Amino acid sequence: MKPSYPRRPSQRPTLFGKKNRRGTATVELAIILPVLLTMTLGTIDVCTAIFLRESAVLAAYEGARRGVGRDRTNAQVVARVEEFLNQRNIQYGGNVVEISNPGFDTAETLENVTVTVNIPVAGNTLIPSEIIGDLTVSAGVTMVKEYKNLN
C-alpha cells in the first residue's frame, strides 16, 4: 500500500538498496581541496623558479653581448643586465652581476670574459621568504671580446 503523504527526499527509497549519501561531496571537497591548492601553488612556484633560471641566463647573455664590442665597459654590462631584469619585473639585490677578471674594460681582443647573474629567489615566488631562506638562482655566460678597447 502506498503512503498517503509524500515522502521527504531523504526518506525516499534509493536504487538497489543504497544508503543515503547526503553530504558526501562536501566531505570529499574538504579532504581534497587543501591537497589541490597545495599542488597548484607548488606548480606555480616551480614554474616561477624555471622562469627565474631562464631570466638569469638571458640577462647574462644580454650583458655579455653588450660588453663584447669595442669601447664597452663593465658599467654598461651591469646597466644592461639590470635593465633586462627590470623589464621582466624581477626583484634583485645590490650585486646582481659578477664579471670575470679581466673584465670588458681591460680584456684583449679574442679574450674570454664571463658574466654571472645572481638572482635571489626570495621576493620572486609565492612562497614566503622565511620558508625558502636565501636561495639564489645563478647563471653565467662566457663570450669572447671582439675588439680591445682603444681607450
Phi and psi in radians as a Rosetta constraint file:
Dihedral C 1 N 2 CA 2 C 2 CIRCULARHARMONIC -1.389 0.35
Dihedral N 2 CA 2 C 2 N 3 CIRCULARHARMONIC 2.516 0.35
Dihedral C 2 N 3 CA 3 C 3 CIRCULARHARMONIC -1.229 0.35
Dihedral N 3 CA 3 C 3 N 4 CIRCULARHARMONIC 2.611 0.35
Dihedral C 3 N 4 CA 4 C 4 CIRCULARHARMONIC -1.455 0.35
Dihedral N 4 CA 4 C 4 N 5 CIRCULARHARMONIC -0.189 0.35
Dihedral C 4 N 5 CA 5 C 5 CIRCULARHARMONIC -1.968 0.35
Dihedral N 5 CA 5 C 5 N 6 CIRCULARHARMONIC 2.615 0.35
Dihedral C 5 N 6 CA 6 C 6 CIRCULARHARMONIC -1.304 0.35
Dihedral N 6 CA 6 C 6 N 7 CIRCULARHARMONIC 2.503 0.35
Dihedral C 6 N 7 CA 7 C 7 CIRCULARHARMONIC -1.457 0.35
Dihedral N 7 CA 7 C 7 N 8 CIRCULARHARMONIC 2.625 0.35
Dihedral C 7 N 8 CA 8 C 8 CIRCULARHARMONIC -1.263 0.35
Dihedral N 8 CA 8 C 8 N 9 CIRCULARHARMONIC 2.740 0.35
Dihedral C 8 N 9 CA 9 C 9 CIRCULARHARMONIC -0.996 0.35
Dihedral N 9 CA 9 C 9 N 10 CIRCULARHARMONIC -0.574 0.35
Dihedral C 9 N 10 CA 10 C 10 CIRCULARHARMONIC -1.308 0.35
Dihedral N 10 CA 10 C 10 N 11 CIRCULARHARMONIC -0.273 0.35
Dihedral C 10 N 11 CA 11 C 11 CIRCULARHARMONIC -1.756 0.35
Dihedral N 11 CA 11 C 11 N 12 CIRCULARHARMONIC -0.085 0.35
Dihedral C 11 N 12 CA 12 C 12 CIRCULARHARMONIC -1.213 0.35
Dihedral N 12 CA 12 C 12 N 13 CIRCULARHARMONIC 2.507 0.35
Dihedral C 12 N 13 CA 13 C 13 CIRCULARHARMONIC -1.211 0.35
Dihedral N 13 CA 13 C 13 N 14 CIRCULARHARMONIC 2.518 0.35
Dihedral C 13 N 14 CA 14 C 14 CIRCULARHARMONIC -1.750 0.35
Dihedral N 14 CA 14 C 14 N 15 CIRCULARHARMONIC 2.883 0.35
Dihedral C 14 N 15 CA 15 C 15 CIRCULARHARMONIC -1.169 0.35
Dihedral N 15 CA 15 C 15 N 16 CIRCULARHARMONIC 2.472 0.35
Dihedral C 15 N 16 CA 16 C 16 CIRCULARHARMONIC 0.992 0.35
Dihedral N 16 CA 16 C 16 N 17 CIRCULARHARMONIC 0.428 0.35
Dihedral C 16 N 17 CA 17 C 17 CIRCULARHARMONIC 1.261 0.35
Dihedral N 17 CA 17 C 17 N 18 CIRCULARHARMONIC 0.342 0.35
Dihedral C 17 N 18 CA 18 C 18 CIRCULARHARMONIC -1.205 0.35
Dihedral N 18 CA 18 C 18 N 19 CIRCULARHARMONIC 2.635 0.35
Dihedral C 18 N 19 CA 19 C 19 CIRCULARHARMONIC -1.424 0.35
Dihedral N 19 CA 19 C 19 N 20 CIRCULARHARMONIC 2.881 0.35
Dihedral C 19 N 20 CA 20 C 20 CIRCULARHARMONIC -1.141 0.35
Dihedral N 20 CA 20 C 20 N 21 CIRCULARHARMONIC 2.341 0.35
Dihedral C 20 N 21 CA 21 C 21 CIRCULARHARMONIC -2.088 0.35
Dihedral N 21 CA 21 C 21 N 22 CIRCULARHARMONIC 0.566 0.35
Dihedral C 21 N 22 CA 22 C 22 CIRCULARHARMONIC -1.139 0.35
Dihedral N 22 CA 22 C 22 N 23 CIRCULARHARMONIC 2.362 0.35
Dihedral C 22 N 23 CA 23 C 23 CIRCULARHARMONIC 1.502 0.35
Dihedral N 23 CA 23 C 23 N 24 CIRCULARHARMONIC -0.027 0.35
Dihedral C 23 N 24 CA 24 C 24 CIRCULARHARMONIC -1.132 0.35
Dihedral N 24 CA 24 C 24 N 25 CIRCULARHARMONIC -0.727 0.35
Dihedral C 24 N 25 CA 25 C 25 CIRCULARHARMONIC -1.102 0.35
Dihedral N 25 CA 25 C 25 N 26 CIRCULARHARMONIC -0.656 0.35
Dihedral C 25 N 26 CA 26 C 26 CIRCULARHARMONIC -1.128 0.35
Dihedral N 26 CA 26 C 26 N 27 CIRCULARHARMONIC -0.751 0.35
Dihedral C 26 N 27 CA 27 C 27 CIRCULARHARMONIC -1.150 0.35
Dihedral N 27 CA 27 C 27 N 28 CIRCULARHARMONIC -0.753 0.35
Dihedral C 27 N 28 CA 28 C 28 CIRCULARHARMONIC -1.075 0.35
Dihedral N 28 CA 28 C 28 N 29 CIRCULARHARMONIC -0.734 0.35
Dihedral C 28 N 29 CA 29 C 29 CIRCULARHARMONIC -1.101 0.35
Dihedral N 29 CA 29 C 29 N 30 CIRCULARHARMONIC -0.733 0.35
Dihedral C 29 N 30 CA 30 C 30 CIRCULARHARMONIC -1.104 0.35
Dihedral N 30 CA 30 C 30 N 31 CIRCULARHARMONIC -0.536 0.35
Dihedral C 30 N 31 CA 31 C 31 CIRCULARHARMONIC -1.427 0.35
Dihedral N 31 CA 31 C 31 N 32 CIRCULARHARMONIC -0.724 0.35
Dihedral C 31 N 32 CA 32 C 32 CIRCULARHARMONIC -1.496 0.35
Dihedral N 32 CA 32 C 32 N 33 CIRCULARHARMONIC -0.559 0.35
Dihedral C 32 N 33 CA 33 C 33 CIRCULARHARMONIC -0.996 0.35
Dihedral N 33 CA 33 C 33 N 34 CIRCULARHARMONIC -0.818 0.35
Dihedral C 33 N 34 CA 34 C 34 CIRCULARHARMONIC -1.059 0.35
Dihedral N 34 CA 34 C 34 N 35 CIRCULARHARMONIC -0.644 0.35
Dihedral C 34 N 35 CA 35 C 35 CIRCULARHARMONIC -1.144 0.35
Dihedral N 35 CA 35 C 35 N 36 CIRCULARHARMONIC -0.789 0.35
Dihedral C 35 N 36 CA 36 C 36 CIRCULARHARMONIC -1.113 0.35
Dihedral N 36 CA 36 C 36 N 37 CIRCULARHARMONIC -0.736 0.35
Dihedral C 36 N 37 CA 37 C 37 CIRCULARHARMONIC -1.120 0.35
Dihedral N 37 CA 37 C 37 N 38 CIRCULARHARMONIC -0.732 0.35
Dihedral C 37 N 38 CA 38 C 38 CIRCULARHARMONIC -1.100 0.35
Dihedral N 38 CA 38 C 38 N 39 CIRCULARHARMONIC -0.764 0.35
Dihedral C 38 N 39 CA 39 C 39 CIRCULARHARMONIC -1.139 0.35
Dihedral N 39 CA 39 C 39 N 40 CIRCULARHARMONIC -0.688 0.35
Dihedral C 39 N 40 CA 40 C 40 CIRCULARHARMONIC -1.125 0.35
Dihedral N 40 CA 40 C 40 N 41 CIRCULARHARMONIC -0.858 0.35
Dihedral C 40 N 41 CA 41 C 41 CIRCULARHARMONIC -1.129 0.35
Dihedral N 41 CA 41 C 41 N 42 CIRCULARHARMONIC -0.655 0.35
Dihedral C 41 N 42 CA 42 C 42 CIRCULARHARMONIC -1.108 0.35
Dihedral N 42 CA 42 C 42 N 43 CIRCULARHARMONIC -0.717 0.35
Dihedral C 42 N 43 CA 43 C 43 CIRCULARHARMONIC -1.126 0.35
Dihedral N 43 CA 43 C 43 N 44 CIRCULARHARMONIC -0.724 0.35
Dihedral C 43 N 44 CA 44 C 44 CIRCULARHARMONIC -1.096 0.35
Dihedral N 44 CA 44 C 44 N 45 CIRCULARHARMONIC -0.737 0.35
Dihedral C 44 N 45 CA 45 C 45 CIRCULARHARMONIC -1.197 0.35
Dihedral N 45 CA 45 C 45 N 46 CIRCULARHARMONIC -0.628 0.35
Dihedral C 45 N 46 CA 46 C 46 CIRCULARHARMONIC -1.125 0.35
Dihedral N 46 CA 46 C 46 N 47 CIRCULARHARMONIC -0.736 0.35
Dihedral C 46 N 47 CA 47 C 47 CIRCULARHARMONIC -1.116 0.35
Dihedral N 47 CA 47 C 47 N 48 CIRCULARHARMONIC -0.650 0.35
Dihedral C 47 N 48 CA 48 C 48 CIRCULARHARMONIC -1.131 0.35
Dihedral N 48 CA 48 C 48 N 49 CIRCULARHARMONIC -0.698 0.35
Dihedral C 48 N 49 CA 49 C 49 CIRCULARHARMONIC -1.121 0.35
Dihedral N 49 CA 49 C 49 N 50 CIRCULARHARMONIC -0.698 0.35
Dihedral C 49 N 50 CA 50 C 50 CIRCULARHARMONIC -1.122 0.35
Dihedral N 50 CA 50 C 50 N 51 CIRCULARHARMONIC -0.722 0.35
Dihedral C 50 N 51 CA 51 C 51 CIRCULARHARMONIC -1.081 0.35
Dihedral N 51 CA 51 C 51 N 52 CIRCULARHARMONIC -0.740 0.35
Dihedral C 51 N 52 CA 52 C 52 CIRCULARHARMONIC -1.101 0.35
Dihedral N 52 CA 52 C 52 N 53 CIRCULARHARMONIC -0.748 0.35
Dihedral C 52 N 53 CA 53 C 53 CIRCULARHARMONIC -1.090 0.35
Dihedral N 53 CA 53 C 53 N 54 CIRCULARHARMONIC -0.809 0.35
Dihedral C 53 N 54 CA 54 C 54 CIRCULARHARMONIC -1.130 0.35
Dihedral N 54 CA 54 C 54 N 55 CIRCULARHARMONIC -0.662 0.35
Dihedral C 54 N 55 CA 55 C 55 CIRCULARHARMONIC -1.139 0.35
Dihedral N 55 CA 55 C 55 N 56 CIRCULARHARMONIC -0.669 0.35
Dihedral C 55 N 56 CA 56 C 56 CIRCULARHARMONIC -1.126 0.35
Dihedral N 56 CA 56 C 56 N 57 CIRCULARHARMONIC -0.732 0.35
Dihedral C 56 N 57 CA 57 C 57 CIRCULARHARMONIC -1.107 0.35
Dihedral N 57 CA 57 C 57 N 58 CIRCULARHARMONIC -0.821 0.35
Dihedral C 57 N 58 CA 58 C 58 CIRCULARHARMONIC -1.168 0.35
Dihedral N 58 CA 58 C 58 N 59 CIRCULARHARMONIC -0.653 0.35
Dihedral C 58 N 59 CA 59 C 59 CIRCULARHARMONIC -1.137 0.35
Dihedral N 59 CA 59 C 59 N 60 CIRCULARHARMONIC -0.727 0.35
Dihedral C 59 N 60 CA 60 C 60 CIRCULARHARMONIC -1.118 0.35
Dihedral N 60 CA 60 C 60 N 61 CIRCULARHARMONIC -0.704 0.35
Dihedral C 60 N 61 CA 61 C 61 CIRCULARHARMONIC -1.113 0.35
Dihedral N 61 CA 61 C 61 N 62 CIRCULARHARMONIC -0.815 0.35
Dihedral C 61 N 62 CA 62 C 62 CIRCULARHARMONIC -1.064 0.35
Dihedral N 62 CA 62 C 62 N 63 CIRCULARHARMONIC -0.733 0.35
Dihedral C 62 N 63 CA 63 C 63 CIRCULARHARMONIC -1.132 0.35
Dihedral N 63 CA 63 C 63 N 64 CIRCULARHARMONIC -0.758 0.35
Dihedral C 63 N 64 CA 64 C 64 CIRCULARHARMONIC -1.129 0.35
Dihedral N 64 CA 64 C 64 N 65 CIRCULARHARMONIC -0.705 0.35
Dihedral C 64 N 65 CA 65 C 65 CIRCULARHARMONIC -1.099 0.35
Dihedral N 65 CA 65 C 65 N 66 CIRCULARHARMONIC -0.636 0.35
Dihedral C 65 N 66 CA 66 C 66 CIRCULARHARMONIC -1.166 0.35
Dihedral N 66 CA 66 C 66 N 67 CIRCULARHARMONIC -0.588 0.35
Dihedral C 66 N 67 CA 67 C 67 CIRCULARHARMONIC -1.534 0.35
Dihedral N 67 CA 67 C 67 N 68 CIRCULARHARMONIC -0.270 0.35
Dihedral C 67 N 68 CA 68 C 68 CIRCULARHARMONIC -1.390 0.35
Dihedral N 68 CA 68 C 68 N 69 CIRCULARHARMONIC -0.234 0.35
Dihedral C 68 N 69 CA 69 C 69 CIRCULARHARMONIC -1.330 0.35
Dihedral N 69 CA 69 C 69 N 70 CIRCULARHARMONIC 3.092 0.35
Dihedral C 69 N 70 CA 70 C 70 CIRCULARHARMONIC -1.269 0.35
Dihedral N 70 CA 70 C 70 N 71 CIRCULARHARMONIC 2.477 0.35
Dihedral C 70 N 71 CA 71 C 71 CIRCULARHARMONIC 1.014 0.35
Dihedral N 71 CA 71 C 71 N 72 CIRCULARHARMONIC 0.610 0.35
Dihedral C 71 N 72 CA 72 C 72 CIRCULARHARMONIC -1.759 0.35
Dihedral N 72 CA 72 C 72 N 73 CIRCULARHARMONIC 2.546 0.35
Dihedral C 72 N 73 CA 73 C 73 CIRCULARHARMONIC -2.065 0.35
Dihedral N 73 CA 73 C 73 N 74 CIRCULARHARMONIC 2.919 0.35
Dihedral C 73 N 74 CA 74 C 74 CIRCULARHARMONIC -1.099 0.35
Dihedral N 74 CA 74 C 74 N 75 CIRCULARHARMONIC -0.619 0.35
Dihedral C 74 N 75 CA 75 C 75 CIRCULARHARMONIC -1.105 0.35
Dihedral N 75 CA 75 C 75 N 76 CIRCULARHARMONIC -0.649 0.35
Dihedral C 75 N 76 CA 76 C 76 CIRCULARHARMONIC -1.173 0.35
Dihedral N 76 CA 76 C 76 N 77 CIRCULARHARMONIC -0.632 0.35
Dihedral C 76 N 77 CA 77 C 77 CIRCULARHARMONIC -1.136 0.35
Dihedral N 77 CA 77 C 77 N 78 CIRCULARHARMONIC -0.833 0.35
Dihedral C 77 N 78 CA 78 C 78 CIRCULARHARMONIC -1.070 0.35
Dihedral N 78 CA 78 C 78 N 79 CIRCULARHARMONIC -0.726 0.35
Dihedral C 78 N 79 CA 79 C 79 CIRCULARHARMONIC -1.100 0.35
Dihedral N 79 CA 79 C 79 N 80 CIRCULARHARMONIC -0.702 0.35
Dihedral C 79 N 80 CA 80 C 80 CIRCULARHARMONIC -1.181 0.35
Dihedral N 80 CA 80 C 80 N 81 CIRCULARHARMONIC -0.701 0.35
Dihedral C 80 N 81 CA 81 C 81 CIRCULARHARMONIC -1.114 0.35
Dihedral N 81 CA 81 C 81 N 82 CIRCULARHARMONIC -0.812 0.35
Dihedral C 81 N 82 CA 82 C 82 CIRCULARHARMONIC -1.137 0.35
Dihedral N 82 CA 82 C 82 N 83 CIRCULARHARMONIC -0.649 0.35
Dihedral C 82 N 83 CA 83 C 83 CIRCULARHARMONIC -1.080 0.35
Dihedral N 83 CA 83 C 83 N 84 CIRCULARHARMONIC -0.750 0.35
Dihedral C 83 N 84 CA 84 C 84 CIRCULARHARMONIC -1.106 0.35
Dihedral N 84 CA 84 C 84 N 85 CIRCULARHARMONIC -0.784 0.35
Dihedral C 84 N 85 CA 85 C 85 CIRCULARHARMONIC -1.147 0.35
Dihedral N 85 CA 85 C 85 N 86 CIRCULARHARMONIC -0.633 0.35
Dihedral C 85 N 86 CA 86 C 86 CIRCULARHARMONIC -1.154 0.35
Dihedral N 86 CA 86 C 86 N 87 CIRCULARHARMONIC -0.645 0.35
Dihedral C 86 N 87 CA 87 C 87 CIRCULARHARMONIC -1.093 0.35
Dihedral N 87 CA 87 C 87 N 88 CIRCULARHARMONIC -0.526 0.35
Dihedral C 87 N 88 CA 88 C 88 CIRCULARHARMONIC -1.662 0.35
Dihedral N 88 CA 88 C 88 N 89 CIRCULARHARMONIC 0.122 0.35
Dihedral C 88 N 89 CA 89 C 89 CIRCULARHARMONIC 0.982 0.35
Dihedral N 89 CA 89 C 89 N 90 CIRCULARHARMONIC 0.767 0.35
Dihedral C 89 N 90 CA 90 C 90 CIRCULARHARMONIC -1.725 0.35
Dihedral N 90 CA 90 C 90 N 91 CIRCULARHARMONIC 2.269 0.35
Dihedral C 90 N 91 CA 91 C 91 CIRCULARHARMONIC -1.426 0.35
Dihedral N 91 CA 91 C 91 N 92 CIRCULARHARMONIC 2.312 0.35
Dihedral C 91 N 92 CA 92 C 92 CIRCULARHARMONIC -2.499 0.35
Dihedral N 92 CA 92 C 92 N 93 CIRCULARHARMONIC 2.836 0.35
Dihedral C 92 N 93 CA 93 C 93 CIRCULARHARMONIC -1.584 0.35
Dihedral N 93 CA 93 C 93 N 94 CIRCULARHARMONIC -2.760 0.35
Dihedral C 93 N 94 CA 94 C 94 CIRCULARHARMONIC -1.203 0.35
Dihedral N 94 CA 94 C 94 N 95 CIRCULARHARMONIC -1.159 0.35
Dihedral C 94 N 95 CA 95 C 95 CIRCULARHARMONIC -1.587 0.35
Dihedral N 95 CA 95 C 95 N 96 CIRCULARHARMONIC 1.470 0.35
Dihedral C 95 N 96 CA 96 C 96 CIRCULARHARMONIC -1.555 0.35
Dihedral N 96 CA 96 C 96 N 97 CIRCULARHARMONIC -0.367 0.35
Dihedral C 96 N 97 CA 97 C 97 CIRCULARHARMONIC -2.066 0.35
Dihedral N 97 CA 97 C 97 N 98 CIRCULARHARMONIC 2.321 0.35
Dihedral C 97 N 98 CA 98 C 98 CIRCULARHARMONIC -2.085 0.35
Dihedral N 98 CA 98 C 98 N 99 CIRCULARHARMONIC 2.304 0.35
Dihedral C 98 N 99 CA 99 C 99 CIRCULARHARMONIC -2.056 0.35
Dihedral N 99 CA 99 C 99 N 100 CIRCULARHARMONIC 2.327 0.35
Dihedral C 99 N 100 CA 100 C 100 CIRCULARHARMONIC -1.150 0.35
Dihedral N 100 CA 100 C 100 N 101 CIRCULARHARMONIC 2.945 0.35
Dihedral C 100 N 101 CA 101 C 101 CIRCULARHARMONIC -1.869 0.35
Dihedral N 101 CA 101 C 101 N 102 CIRCULARHARMONIC 2.145 0.35
Dihedral C 101 N 102 CA 102 C 102 CIRCULARHARMONIC -1.334 0.35
Dihedral N 102 CA 102 C 102 N 103 CIRCULARHARMONIC 2.641 0.35
Dihedral C 102 N 103 CA 103 C 103 CIRCULARHARMONIC -1.519 0.35
Dihedral N 103 CA 103 C 103 N 104 CIRCULARHARMONIC -2.968 0.35
Dihedral C 103 N 104 CA 104 C 104 CIRCULARHARMONIC -1.231 0.35
Dihedral N 104 CA 104 C 104 N 105 CIRCULARHARMONIC -0.397 0.35
Dihedral C 104 N 105 CA 105 C 105 CIRCULARHARMONIC -1.166 0.35
Dihedral N 105 CA 105 C 105 N 106 CIRCULARHARMONIC -0.699 0.35
Dihedral C 105 N 106 CA 106 C 106 CIRCULARHARMONIC -2.010 0.35
Dihedral N 106 CA 106 C 106 N 107 CIRCULARHARMONIC 0.007 0.35
Dihedral C 106 N 107 CA 107 C 107 CIRCULARHARMONIC -1.197 0.35
Dihedral N 107 CA 107 C 107 N 108 CIRCULARHARMONIC 2.491 0.35
Dihedral C 107 N 108 CA 108 C 108 CIRCULARHARMONIC -1.405 0.35
Dihedral N 108 CA 108 C 108 N 109 CIRCULARHARMONIC 2.946 0.35
Dihedral C 108 N 109 CA 109 C 109 CIRCULARHARMONIC -1.054 0.35
Dihedral N 109 CA 109 C 109 N 110 CIRCULARHARMONIC 2.371 0.35
Dihedral C 109 N 110 CA 110 C 110 CIRCULARHARMONIC 1.117 0.35
Dihedral N 110 CA 110 C 110 N 111 CIRCULARHARMONIC 0.450 0.35
Dihedral C 110 N 111 CA 111 C 111 CIRCULARHARMONIC -1.723 0.35
Dihedral N 111 CA 111 C 111 N 112 CIRCULARHARMONIC 2.433 0.35
Dihedral C 111 N 112 CA 112 C 112 CIRCULARHARMONIC -1.278 0.35
Dihedral N 112 CA 112 C 112 N 113 CIRCULARHARMONIC 2.397 0.35
Dihedral C 112 N 113 CA 113 C 113 CIRCULARHARMONIC -2.326 0.35
Dihedral N 113 CA 113 C 113 N 114 CIRCULARHARMONIC 2.340 0.35
Dihedral C 113 N 114 CA 114 C 114 CIRCULARHARMONIC -1.938 0.35
Dihedral N 114 CA 114 C 114 N 115 CIRCULARHARMONIC 2.336 0.35
Dihedral C 114 N 115 CA 115 C 115 CIRCULARHARMONIC -1.952 0.35
Dihedral N 115 CA 115 C 115 N 116 CIRCULARHARMONIC 2.189 0.35
Dihedral C 115 N 116 CA 116 C 116 CIRCULARHARMONIC -2.055 0.35
Dihedral N 116 CA 116 C 116 N 117 CIRCULARHARMONIC 2.280 0.35
Dihedral C 116 N 117 CA 117 C 117 CIRCULARHARMONIC -1.965 0.35
Dihedral N 117 CA 117 C 117 N 118 CIRCULARHARMONIC 2.256 0.35
Dihedral C 117 N 118 CA 118 C 118 CIRCULARHARMONIC -2.058 0.35
Dihedral N 118 CA 118 C 118 N 119 CIRCULARHARMONIC 2.034 0.35
Dihedral C 118 N 119 CA 119 C 119 CIRCULARHARMONIC -2.005 0.35
Dihedral N 119 CA 119 C 119 N 120 CIRCULARHARMONIC 2.180 0.35
Dihedral C 119 N 120 CA 120 C 120 CIRCULARHARMONIC -1.241 0.35
Dihedral N 120 CA 120 C 120 N 121 CIRCULARHARMONIC 2.424 0.35
Dihedral C 120 N 121 CA 121 C 121 CIRCULARHARMONIC -1.285 0.35
Dihedral N 121 CA 121 C 121 N 122 CIRCULARHARMONIC -0.621 0.35
Dihedral C 121 N 122 CA 122 C 122 CIRCULARHARMONIC -1.051 0.35
Dihedral N 122 CA 122 C 122 N 123 CIRCULARHARMONIC 2.326 0.35
Dihedral C 122 N 123 CA 123 C 123 CIRCULARHARMONIC 1.597 0.35
Dihedral N 123 CA 123 C 123 N 124 CIRCULARHARMONIC -0.170 0.35
Dihedral C 123 N 124 CA 124 C 124 CIRCULARHARMONIC -2.012 0.35
Dihedral N 124 CA 124 C 124 N 125 CIRCULARHARMONIC 0.090 0.35
Dihedral C 124 N 125 CA 125 C 125 CIRCULARHARMONIC -2.275 0.35
Dihedral N 125 CA 125 C 125 N 126 CIRCULARHARMONIC 2.987 0.35
Dihedral C 125 N 126 CA 126 C 126 CIRCULARHARMONIC -1.362 0.35
Dihedral N 126 CA 126 C 126 N 127 CIRCULARHARMONIC -0.442 0.35
Dihedral C 126 N 127 CA 127 C 127 CIRCULARHARMONIC -1.265 0.35
Dihedral N 127 CA 127 C 127 N 128 CIRCULARHARMONIC 2.325 0.35
Dihedral C 127 N 128 CA 128 C 128 CIRCULARHARMONIC -1.040 0.35
Dihedral N 128 CA 128 C 128 N 129 CIRCULARHARMONIC 2.576 0.35
Dihedral C 128 N 129 CA 129 C 129 CIRCULARHARMONIC -1.150 0.35
Dihedral N 129 CA 129 C 129 N 130 CIRCULARHARMONIC -0.370 0.35
Dihedral C 129 N 130 CA 130 C 130 CIRCULARHARMONIC -1.147 0.35
Dihedral N 130 CA 130 C 130 N 131 CIRCULARHARMONIC -0.562 0.35
Dihedral C 130 N 131 CA 131 C 131 CIRCULARHARMONIC -1.347 0.35
Dihedral N 131 CA 131 C 131 N 132 CIRCULARHARMONIC -0.733 0.35
Dihedral C 131 N 132 CA 132 C 132 CIRCULARHARMONIC -1.288 0.35
Dihedral N 132 CA 132 C 132 N 133 CIRCULARHARMONIC -0.693 0.35
Dihedral C 132 N 133 CA 133 C 133 CIRCULARHARMONIC 1.530 0.35
Dihedral N 133 CA 133 C 133 N 134 CIRCULARHARMONIC -2.593 0.35
Dihedral C 133 N 134 CA 134 C 134 CIRCULARHARMONIC -1.903 0.35
Dihedral N 134 CA 134 C 134 N 135 CIRCULARHARMONIC 0.959 0.35
Dihedral C 134 N 135 CA 135 C 135 CIRCULARHARMONIC -1.236 0.35
Dihedral N 135 CA 135 C 135 N 136 CIRCULARHARMONIC 2.571 0.35
Dihedral C 135 N 136 CA 136 C 136 CIRCULARHARMONIC -2.336 0.35
Dihedral N 136 CA 136 C 136 N 137 CIRCULARHARMONIC 2.401 0.35
Dihedral C 136 N 137 CA 137 C 137 CIRCULARHARMONIC -1.705 0.35
Dihedral N 137 CA 137 C 137 N 138 CIRCULARHARMONIC 2.203 0.35
Dihedral C 137 N 138 CA 138 C 138 CIRCULARHARMONIC -2.169 0.35
Dihedral N 138 CA 138 C 138 N 139 CIRCULARHARMONIC 2.570 0.35
Dihedral C 138 N 139 CA 139 C 139 CIRCULARHARMONIC -2.639 0.35
Dihedral N 139 CA 139 C 139 N 140 CIRCULARHARMONIC 2.497 0.35
Dihedral C 139 N 140 CA 140 C 140 CIRCULARHARMONIC -2.273 0.35
Dihedral N 140 CA 140 C 140 N 141 CIRCULARHARMONIC 2.608 0.35
Dihedral C 140 N 141 CA 141 C 141 CIRCULARHARMONIC -2.330 0.35
Dihedral N 141 CA 141 C 141 N 142 CIRCULARHARMONIC 2.326 0.35
Dihedral C 141 N 142 CA 142 C 142 CIRCULARHARMONIC -1.942 0.35
Dihedral N 142 CA 142 C 142 N 143 CIRCULARHARMONIC 2.253 0.35
Dihedral C 142 N 143 CA 143 C 143 CIRCULARHARMONIC -2.322 0.35
Dihedral N 143 CA 143 C 143 N 144 CIRCULARHARMONIC 2.829 0.35
Dihedral C 143 N 144 CA 144 C 144 CIRCULARHARMONIC -1.646 0.35
Dihedral N 144 CA 144 C 144 N 145 CIRCULARHARMONIC 2.277 0.35
Dihedral C 144 N 145 CA 145 C 145 CIRCULARHARMONIC -1.165 0.35
Dihedral N 145 CA 145 C 145 N 146 CIRCULARHARMONIC 2.116 0.35
Dihedral C 145 N 146 CA 146 C 146 CIRCULARHARMONIC -1.272 0.35
Dihedral N 146 CA 146 C 146 N 147 CIRCULARHARMONIC -0.725 0.35
Dihedral C 146 N 147 CA 147 C 147 CIRCULARHARMONIC -2.437 0.35
Dihedral N 147 CA 147 C 147 N 148 CIRCULARHARMONIC 2.482 0.35
Dihedral C 147 N 148 CA 148 C 148 CIRCULARHARMONIC -1.211 0.35
Dihedral N 148 CA 148 C 148 N 149 CIRCULARHARMONIC 2.491 0.35
Dihedral C 148 N 149 CA 149 C 149 CIRCULARHARMONIC -1.152 0.35
Dihedral N 149 CA 149 C 149 N 150 CIRCULARHARMONIC 2.443 0.35
Dihedral C 149 N 150 CA 150 C 150 CIRCULARHARMONIC -1.428 0.35
Dihedral N 150 CA 150 C 150 N 151 CIRCULARHARMONIC -0.358 0.35
